[in-house]
Amino acid sequence: MSYVAGSPAGVFIGLEGIDGCGKSTQIRLLRAALLRRGCRVGYAGSPGCTLREPGGTPLGESIRRRLLHHRSEMQPWAEALLYAAARAQLAHDVLVPSLAAGWVVLIDRFVDSSLAYQGHARGLGMDEVLRLNLLATGGVLPRVSVVIALDPAEATVRQRGTPDRIEAEGLAFQLRVAAGYAQLAERFPERIVVVDGARPPQEVAADVERAALAALERQGV
């Protein structure tokens, strides 16, 4: 299920992967590449910008601080519900109007993160977490989610600075997340594209751009 409002509609593209896989670098490179091609990248009120998730709205940013920067114990379903709440606000305030207006919206994480992190790694069940998030967002999903695949051990070495609450879960947790993404790629091959993140950034970026352009072509953009 994905957001398709009919022509002319925008295109929703997500970047996904375990912590430290290089998503932030790749979304910057993809943004620049699509802008060079003349694509209308951005969202309503913020041309040329990308989104991160959770975030993108005042409520979403507040939830982000609670989820990532408070170290108190959090029950897994409480975590999943907070992510879904942030997404509900983002879909209503930003995604649906921006896609209806024809923007190419790029986002760093969306529902597929919750499927891998909360659904698989936390053991809540992918189907249950998917149902929750489809209700929260009104069925909004990226046209394509590009997963940057990287060995969790290597991703851990790449990380700099103080880890957030999720990053601090450690290698065993990231291995479960990576397994979750692998399952998603098998389950939703029409929507999820996996690229090898162990290569130099420009090589990874070429594959990410190729996947994004294919999504744009399918949408007729």
C-alpha positions in Angstrom: 0.0 0.0 0.0 1.4 3.4 -0.9 0.3 7.0 -1.4 -0.9 7.5 -5.0 -3.2 10.4 -5.5 -3.3 10.2 -9.2 -1.6 12.6 -11.7 0.0 15.0 -11.0 1.3 13.6 -7.7 4.7 13.8 -6.1 7.1 11.0 -5.3 8.0 9.8 -1.8 11.5 8.3 -1.4 12.9 6.9 1.8 16.5 6.1 2.9 16.7 3.3 5.4 19.3 1.1 7.2 20.9 0.3 10.5 22.5 3.1 12.6 25.8 4.2 11.1 25.1 2.8 7.6 25.6 6.2 5.8 22.0 7.3 5.3 22.6 10.9 6.2 25.4 11.1 3.6 23.4 9.4 1.0 20.3 11.5 1.4 22.4 14.6 0.9 24.0 13.2 -2.2 20.6 12.1 -3.6 19.1 15.5 -2.9 21.9 17.2 -4.8 21.7 14.8 -7.7 18.0 15.2 -8.2 18.2 19.0 -7.9 20.8 19.0 -10.6 18.4 17.0 -12.8 15.7 19.7 -12.2 13.5 17.7 -9.9 11.2 19.6 -7.6 12.8 18.2 -4.4 11.5 19.4 -1.1 8.1 19.8 0.6 5.5 22.4 1.0 7.1 25.5 2.4 10.6 24.1 2.3 11.9 23.8 -1.3 15.2 22.0 -1.7 15.0 20.4 1.8 14.8 16.8 3.1 13.0 15.4 6.1 14.2 13.2 9.0 12.0 10.9 11.0 10.9 11.1 13.7 10.6 14.8 13.2 9.5 17.3 10.6 6.8 18.9 12.8 7.0 20.5 16.2 5.3 17.4 17.7 7.6 15.1 15.8 10.7 16.9 17.0 9.5 16.7 20.6 8.9 13.0 20.3 12.3 12.6 18.7 14.0 14.1 21.8 12.0 11.7 24.0 12.8 8.7 21.9 16.4 9.2 21.2 17.9 11.4 24.0 16.2 10.2 27.2 17.8 7.1 28.6 14.9 6.0 30.8 13.4 2.5 30.3 10.7 2.4 27.6 8.4 -0.5 27.0 8.6 -1.6 23.3 5.0 -0.9 22.4 5.3 2.6 24.0 8.3 3.1 21.7 6.4 1.9 18.6 3.4 4.1 19.5 5.5 7.2 19.9 7.1 6.6 16.5 3.7 6.1 15.0 2.4 9.3 16.6 5.2 11.4 15.1 4.5 9.8 11.7 0.7 10.5 12.0 1.4 14.2 12.5 4.1 14.3 9.7 1.8 12.6 7.2 -1.1 14.9 8.0 0.8 18.2 8.1 3.6 17.6 5.6 3.5 14.5 3.5 0.0 14.3 2.1 -0.2 18.0 1.1 3.3 18.0 -0.3 2.8 14.8 -2.4 -0.5 16.1 -3.6 1.2 19.3 -4.7 3.8 17.3 -6.8 6.9 17.5 -4.6 9.7 14.9 -4.7 9.9 14.2 -0.9 13.1 12.6 0.5 13.0 11.3 4.0 15.7 9.8 6.3 13.6 6.9 7.8 9.9 6.1 7.8 7.6 3.1 8.5 10.2 0.6 7.3 12.4 1.6 10.2 9.7 0.7 12.7 9.2 -2.7 10.9 12.9 -3.5 11.3 13.5 -2.0 14.7 10.3 -2.4 16.6 8.6 -5.1 14.6 11.6 -7.4 14.2 14.4 -6.4 16.6 12.0 -5.7 19.5 9.9 -8.7 18.7 6.6 -6.9 18.3 5.8 -8.5 14.9 6.1 -6.8 11.5 2.5 -7.3 10.6 1.3 -5.7 13.9 3.6 -2.7 13.5 2.7 -2.3 9.9 -1.0 -2.2 10.7 -0.4 0.4 13.4 1.6 2.7 11.1 -0.8 2.4 8.1 -3.6 3.5 10.5 -1.4 6.3 11.8 -0.4 7.6 8.4 -3.5 6.9 6.4 -1.6 4.4 4.3 1.3 6.7 3.3 4.4 4.7 2.3 7.4 5.6 0.2 7.2 4.8 -3.5 10.7 3.3 -2.9 12.7 2.7 0.3 16.4 2.4 -0.4 18.1 0.3 2.3 21.8 1.0 2.7 23.1 -2.5 3.7 26.2 -2.6 5.9 27.7 -5.1 8.3 26.6 -3.9 11.8 30.1 -4.4 13.1 31.5 -2.0 10.5 28.6 0.4 11.1 29.5 0.5 14.8 33.1 1.4 14.0 31.9 4.3 11.8 29.8 5.9 14.5 31.1 9.1 16.1 30.1 11.0 19.2 27.8 10.0 22.0 25.3 7.3 20.9 21.6 8.0 21.2 19.3 5.7 23.1 18.8 3.4 20.1 22.4 3.3 19.0 23.4 2.5 22.6 21.5 -0.8 22.3 24.7 -2.3 20.9 25.8 -4.7 18.2 23.5 -7.6 19.0 20.5 -5.3 18.6 21.8 -3.9 15.3 22.3 -7.4 14.0 18.6 -8.1 14.6 17.7 -4.8 12.9 19.8 -5.8 9.9 18.0 -9.1 9.8 14.7 -7.2 9.9 15.7 -5.2 6.8 16.7 -8.3 5.0 13.2 -9.8 5.6 11.6 -6.6 4.4 13.5 -6.7 1.2 12.3 -10.3 0.6 8.7 -9.4 1.5 8.3 -6.2 -0.4 10.6 -6.4 -3.5 8.4 -4.0 -5.5 9.0 -1.2 -3.0 12.4 -1.9 -1.2 15.7 -1.7 -3.0 18.9 -2.8 -1.2 22.3 -1.3 -2.1 25.7 -2.3 -0.8 26.8 0.3 1.7 30.4 -1.0 2.2 31.7 0.7 -1.0 32.9 4.3 -1.4 30.1 6.8 -0.9 30.0 7.9 -4.6 29.5 4.3 -5.7 26.7 3.8 -3.2 25.2 7.1 -4.3 25.1 6.0 -8.0 22.9 3.0 -7.0 20.7 5.1 -4.7 20.2 7.6 -7.5 19.4 4.8 -10.0 16.7 3.5 -7.6 15.2 7.0 -7.1 15.1 7.7 -10.8 13.3 4.4 -11.5 10.7 5.4 -8.9 10.3 8.8 -10.6 9.9 7.2 -14.0 7.2 4.8 -12.6 5.3 7.8 -11.3 5.7 9.6 -14.6 7.9 12.4 -13.2 
